[in-house]
Amino acid sequence: MYALQCVLNAEATGVFEDRKLTVGAFLLEWVALKERTLKPSTSASYAKCVRQELLPVFGRMRLKDLRSRHVAAWQADLRDQGRGAPTVYRLGATLRSALNHAVHKERLIGYNVAEGAIGARPAAAERLCWTAVQAAAFLRHNQLYYRDQVADVFEVMLGTGMRRGEVLGLHWEDVHFMERKIFVRWTLATIDNNELHLCAPKTKASRNWVSVNPRVLAALQRQADHQQSLLPAGAPLRGLVFADIDGAPLRPQYVLDQLRHRQAEAGLPQITIHDLRHTVATIMITSGVSIAIVSKALRHSTIATTINIYGHLLKHAADDAVNALAHAYELAATDLEDWPGFQPRHAA
């Protein structure tokens, strides 16, 4: 009788509830699906969250019995354990994403119980960037005391705004010296801080051409000369631009460690590896490069993305724009008397 009632309810509501399905079984199926559709690094992040965080708490519960109060209590426990706000939000967002799949794709439950229990995304930490002088000091420090492969990695990153993974995944076939262009085709991703994977860039817009200046061109040429010296005469360059002697990619963690070490040596403010990209954008904008060109250079999906991230740098440009508008009106006003349609009214 209960089974018949479930069938009737499913036909009436469109929700095909499985009273035996546990949260754990559903989440493992969801993770398996994500492994087939997402980048390895992203799916690995989901899998780690499910196995280490969600299964121990919700694994044995039946999916149909999961309620908002359970999710809210779990989030409160995470905060009581001292987990940071970004981590608490990220774990909750993963559960919410999985339950959205259960609601909208599988029709296993009628509504997403995590929707109201997960708080708003915490405000992003203030981005730290170097000034042009500080960036130049860092590059000079590398030239004077290192002159190694990692120094050229930093030269490319600070000269183009490319992401670390994009630089470490760069292949010689995508470097065009004559055209002074790089084509971003790959990014090097790390899974669980161990396994390296070459995969597609972050977004469709990221897979694009990047212009290079003479400094970046010189850094790439140094790497070309070094690798050419290890090959038989006339052999073409192949593989990665930045690689170990055996051709293996440089490890992203090593590059990060070197950034921390070298900026401390140079007495510079401590910034993250991704802040190098923000530094490039900030210097471009404050140097008067239009936001549209900056967006193109950084290969953002839309100009709105660039404005959302760097809009605070445009306030002076906005001042210039409205002042230019007022100046245009003042200049035009001096020509009004010569305009045939202008008939000023005089006060009585």
C-alpha positions as CSV (number, residue, x, y, z in Angstrom):
1,M,0.0,0.0,0.0
2,Y,2.9,2.4,0.9
3,A,4.6,1.6,-2.4
4,L,1.4,2.4,-4.3
5,Q,1.1,5.6,-2.5
6,C,4.7,6.6,-3.4
7,V,3.9,5.9,-7.0
8,L,0.8,8.0,-6.9
9,N,2.6,10.9,-5.1
10,A,5.4,10.7,-7.7
11,E,2.9,11.0,-10.5
12,A,1.2,13.9,-8.9
13,T,4.3,15.9,-7.8
14,G,7.0,14.8,-10.3
15,V,9.3,13.8,-7.3
16,F,10.3,10.2,-7.4
17,E,11.3,9.6,-3.8
18,D,13.4,6.6,-2.9
19,R,12.8,5.9,0.8
20,K,15.9,3.6,0.9
21,L,18.4,6.0,-0.7
22,T,20.9,7.4,1.8
23,V,22.6,10.7,1.5
24,G,25.9,8.9,1.3
25,A,24.8,6.7,-1.6
26,F,23.5,9.8,-3.5
27,L,26.6,11.9,-2.9
28,L,28.9,9.1,-4.1
29,E,26.8,8.8,-7.3
30,W,26.9,12.6,-7.7
31,V,30.7,12.7,-7.3
32,A,31.1,9.9,-9.9
33,L,29.0,12.0,-12.3
34,K,31.2,15.1,-11.6
35,E,34.3,13.1,-12.4
36,R,33.0,12.6,-15.9
37,T,32.0,16.2,-16.5
38,L,34.4,18.5,-14.6
39,K,38.1,19.3,-14.7
40,P,40.2,16.8,-12.6
41,S,41.1,19.4,-10.0
42,T,37.5,20.5,-9.5
43,S,36.1,17.0,-9.3
44,A,38.8,16.0,-6.9
45,S,37.9,18.9,-4.7
46,Y,34.3,17.8,-4.6
47,A,35.3,14.2,-3.9
48,K,37.5,15.2,-1.0
49,C,34.7,17.3,0.5
50,V,32.2,14.5,0.1
51,R,34.4,11.7,1.6
52,Q,36.0,13.7,4.4
53,E,33.3,16.2,5.4
54,L,29.8,15.1,4.3
55,L,29.8,11.3,4.5
56,P,30.8,11.2,8.2
57,V,28.0,13.6,9.1
58,F,25.1,12.7,6.7
59,G,26.2,9.5,5.1
60,R,23.8,7.1,6.8
61,M,20.8,9.4,6.8
62,R,18.1,8.8,4.3
63,L,18.0,11.5,1.7
64,K,14.3,12.1,2.2
65,D,14.8,12.6,5.9
66,L,17.5,15.3,5.5
67,R,16.2,18.7,6.8
68,S,17.5,22.3,7.0
69,R,18.0,22.0,10.7
70,H,20.5,19.2,10.1
71,V,22.5,21.3,7.7
72,A,22.4,24.4,9.9
73,A,23.6,22.4,12.9
74,W,26.5,21.0,10.8
75,Q,27.5,24.5,9.7
76,A,27.4,25.6,13.4
77,D,29.6,22.7,14.4
78,L,32.1,23.6,11.8
79,R,32.3,27.2,13.0
80,D,32.6,25.9,16.7
81,Q,35.6,23.8,15.5
82,G,37.3,27.0,14.4
83,R,36.9,26.4,10.7
84,G,37.2,29.6,8.7
85,A,34.2,31.3,7.2
86,P,35.4,30.7,3.6
87,T,35.9,27.0,4.4
88,V,32.5,26.7,6.1
89,Y,30.8,28.3,3.1
90,R,32.7,26.2,0.5
91,L,31.7,22.9,2.2
92,G,28.1,24.1,2.5
93,A,28.0,25.2,-1.1
94,T,29.2,21.8,-2.2
95,L,26.3,20.1,-0.4
96,R,23.9,22.7,-1.8
97,S,25.1,22.0,-5.3
98,A,24.7,18.2,-4.9
99,L,21.2,18.7,-3.5
100,N,20.3,21.0,-6.4
101,H,21.2,18.1,-8.7
102,A,18.8,15.9,-6.6
103,V,16.0,18.4,-7.0
104,H,16.3,19.6,-10.6
105,K,18.0,16.8,-12.4
106,E,17.1,13.5,-10.6
107,R,13.8,14.7,-9.1
108,L,14.6,12.7,-5.9
109,I,13.5,15.4,-3.4
110,G,11.0,18.2,-3.7
111,Y,13.3,21.1,-2.5
112,N,16.8,21.9,-1.5
113,V,17.1,21.8,2.3
114,A,20.5,23.4,2.2
115,E,19.3,26.5,0.4
116,G,18.3,28.5,3.5
117,A,20.8,26.9,5.9
118,I,23.9,28.0,4.0
119,G,24.9,31.6,4.8
120,A,25.9,34.2,2.2
121,R,29.3,33.9,0.6
122,P,31.8,35.8,2.9
123,A,33.3,38.9,1.6
124,A,36.6,38.3,-0.2
125,A,39.7,39.3,1.5
126,E,41.1,42.6,0.4
127,R,43.5,42.0,-2.5
128,L,47.1,43.0,-2.0
129,C,49.0,44.2,-5.0
130,W,52.5,45.6,-5.6
131,T,53.0,49.0,-7.1
132,A,54.9,49.2,-10.4
133,V,58.0,50.2,-8.4
134,Q,57.7,47.1,-6.1
135,A,57.1,44.8,-9.1
136,A,60.1,46.2,-10.8
137,A,62.2,45.7,-7.6
138,F,61.1,42.1,-7.5
139,L,62.1,41.4,-11.1
140,R,65.4,43.2,-10.6
141,H,66.1,41.0,-7.5
142,N,65.5,37.9,-9.5
143,Q,67.8,39.2,-12.3
144,L,70.6,40.1,-9.9
145,Y,70.6,37.1,-7.6
146,Y,69.0,34.2,-9.4
147,R,68.7,34.3,-13.2
148,D,67.1,30.9,-13.2
149,Q,64.0,29.3,-14.6
150,V,61.7,30.5,-11.9
151,A,62.9,34.1,-12.4
152,D,61.7,33.8,-16.0
153,V,58.4,32.3,-14.8
154,F,57.9,35.5,-12.7
155,E,58.9,37.6,-15.7
156,V,56.2,36.0,-17.8
157,M,53.6,36.3,-15.1
158,L,54.2,39.9,-14.3
159,G,54.6,40.7,-18.0
160,T,51.4,39.2,-19.2
161,G,49.0,38.6,-16.3
162,M,48.9,34.9,-17.1
163,R,48.0,32.6,-14.3
164,R,50.6,30.3,-12.8
165,G,49.1,27.2,-14.2
166,E,48.9,28.7,-17.6
167,V,52.6,29.6,-17.6
168,L,53.7,26.2,-16.2
169,G,51.5,24.5,-18.8
170,L,52.9,26.5,-21.7
171,H,54.3,24.4,-24.6
172,W,56.8,25.5,-27.2
173,E,54.3,24.9,-30.0
174,D,52.2,27.7,-28.5
175,V,55.0,30.3,-28.4
176,H,55.3,32.4,-31.6
177,F,58.4,34.5,-31.4
178,M,58.0,36.3,-34.7
179,E,54.4,37.4,-33.9
180,R,55.3,38.1,-30.3
181,K,52.3,36.0,-29.2
182,I,51.5,33.2,-26.9
183,F,48.5,31.0,-27.3
184,V,47.1,29.7,-23.9
185,R,46.0,26.2,-24.6
186,W,46.8,24.4,-21.3
187,T,46.9,24.9,-17.6
188,L,48.8,22.8,-15.1
189,A,46.6,21.8,-12.2
190,T,47.5,20.1,-8.9
191,I,45.2,17.5,-7.4
192,D,45.5,17.1,-3.6
193,N,48.8,19.0,-3.7
194,N,50.4,16.0,-5.3
195,E,49.3,14.8,-8.7
196,L,49.8,17.1,-11.7
197,H,47.4,17.3,-14.6
198,L,47.4,19.3,-17.8
199,C,43.9,20.4,-18.6
200,A,42.0,23.1,-20.4
201,P,42.3,26.7,-19.1
202,K,39.9,28.1,-16.5
203,T,37.3,29.4,-18.9
204,K,36.6,29.3,-22.6
205,A,37.7,32.9,-22.8
206,S,41.0,32.0,-21.2
207,R,42.0,29.8,-24.1
208,N,43.2,32.7,-26.2
209,W,46.1,34.7,-27.6
210,V,48.4,36.7,-25.3
211,S,50.7,39.5,-26.5
212,V,54.2,39.6,-25.1
213,N,56.5,42.6,-24.6
214,P,60.3,42.5,-25.2
215,R,61.0,41.6,-21.6
216,V,58.8,38.5,-21.7
217,L,60.1,37.7,-25.2
218,A,63.7,37.8,-23.7
219,A,62.7,35.5,-20.8
220,L,61.2,33.0,-23.3
221,Q,64.3,33.2,-25.5
222,R,66.5,32.4,-22.5
223,Q,64.6,29.3,-21.9
224,A,64.7,28.4,-25.6
225,D,68.5,28.8,-25.6
226,H,68.9,26.7,-22.5
227,Q,66.8,23.8,-23.8
228,Q,68.3,24.0,-27.3
229,S,71.8,23.6,-25.8
230,L,70.7,20.3,-24.3
231,L,69.4,19.0,-27.7
232,P,71.2,17.7,-30.8
233,A,72.1,20.4,-33.3
234,G,69.0,21.4,-35.3
235,A,66.5,19.5,-33.2
236,P,63.3,21.4,-32.7
237,L,62.1,22.5,-29.3
238,R,59.3,20.3,-27.9
239,G,57.3,19.9,-24.8
240,L,57.0,22.4,-21.9
241,V,58.7,25.8,-21.9
242,F,59.3,25.6,-18.1
243,A,60.4,22.0,-17.2
244,D,62.9,20.0,-15.2
245,I,65.9,18.5,-16.9
246,D,63.8,15.3,-17.6
247,G,61.0,17.3,-19.2
248,A,58.6,17.1,-16.2
249,P,56.7,20.3,-15.3
250,L,57.8,22.6,-12.5
251,R,55.7,21.9,-9.5
252,P,53.3,24.8,-8.7
253,Q,54.1,24.6,-5.0
254,Y,57.8,25.1,-5.7
255,V,57.0,28.3,-7.6
256,L,54.9,29.5,-4.7
257,D,57.6,28.7,-2.2
258,Q,60.1,30.6,-4.3
259,L,57.8,33.7,-4.5
260,R,57.5,33.7,-0.7
261,H,61.2,33.4,-0.2
262,R,62.3,35.9,-2.9
263,Q,59.9,38.6,-2.0
264,A,60.9,38.3,1.7
265,E,64.6,38.6,0.6
266,A,63.7,41.8,-1.4
267,G,61.9,43.3,1.5
268,L,58.6,43.5,-0.3
269,P,55.0,43.1,1.0
270,Q,54.0,39.5,1.1
271,I,51.4,38.7,-1.7
272,T,50.0,35.5,-3.1
273,I,50.9,33.9,-6.4
274,H,47.5,35.0,-7.9
275,D,48.1,38.6,-6.6
276,L,50.8,38.8,-9.3
277,R,47.9,38.8,-11.8
278,H,46.1,41.4,-9.8
279,T,49.2,43.5,-9.7
280,V,49.4,43.4,-13.5
281,A,45.8,44.5,-13.8
282,T,46.2,47.3,-11.3
283,I,49.3,48.7,-13.0
284,M,47.6,48.6,-16.4
285,I,44.5,50.5,-15.1
286,T,46.3,53.1,-13.1
287,S,48.5,53.7,-16.1
288,G,45.5,54.7,-18.1
289,V,44.8,51.6,-20.1
290,S,41.1,51.3,-20.8
291,I,39.1,48.7,-18.9
292,A,38.1,47.1,-22.1
293,I,41.7,46.5,-23.2
294,V,42.6,45.3,-19.7
295,S,39.7,42.8,-19.8
296,K,41.0,41.6,-23.2
297,A,44.6,41.3,-21.9
298,L,43.5,39.3,-18.9
299,R,41.2,37.1,-21.0
300,H,38.2,37.6,-18.8
301,S,34.9,36.1,-20.0
302,T,33.2,39.5,-20.0
303,I,34.2,43.1,-19.3
304,A,31.7,43.0,-16.4
305,T,34.0,40.5,-14.7
306,T,36.9,43.0,-14.9
307,I,34.8,45.9,-13.6
308,N,33.5,43.8,-10.7
309,I,37.1,43.0,-9.6
310,Y,38.8,46.2,-10.4
311,G,36.0,48.8,-10.6
312,H,37.3,50.6,-7.5
313,L,40.4,51.6,-9.5
314,L,38.2,53.5,-12.0
315,K,36.9,56.2,-9.7
316,H,39.5,58.7,-11.0
317,A,38.6,57.8,-14.6
318,A,35.0,58.5,-13.7
319,D,36.0,61.9,-12.4
320,D,37.8,62.6,-15.7
321,A,34.8,61.4,-17.7
322,V,32.2,63.8,-16.0
323,N,34.7,66.7,-16.0
324,A,35.2,66.1,-19.8
325,L,31.4,66.1,-20.2
326,A,31.1,69.5,-18.4
327,H,33.9,70.9,-20.4
328,A,32.3,69.8,-23.7
329,Y,29.0,71.6,-22.7
330,E,30.9,74.8,-21.8
331,L,32.7,74.8,-25.2
332,A,29.4,74.1,-27.0
333,A,27.7,77.0,-25.1
334,T,30.1,79.5,-26.7
335,D,28.7,78.6,-30.1
336,L,25.0,78.8,-29.3
337,E,24.5,82.3,-30.5
338,D,25.6,81.2,-34.0
339,W,23.1,78.4,-34.0
340,P,20.0,79.3,-36.1
341,G,17.5,77.6,-33.8
342,F,18.7,79.3,-30.7
343,Q,16.4,82.2,-29.5
344,P,17.2,83.2,-25.9
345,R,14.4,84.5,-23.8
346,H,15.0,87.7,-22.0
347,A,13.7,88.4,-18.6
348,A,10.8,90.9,-18.5
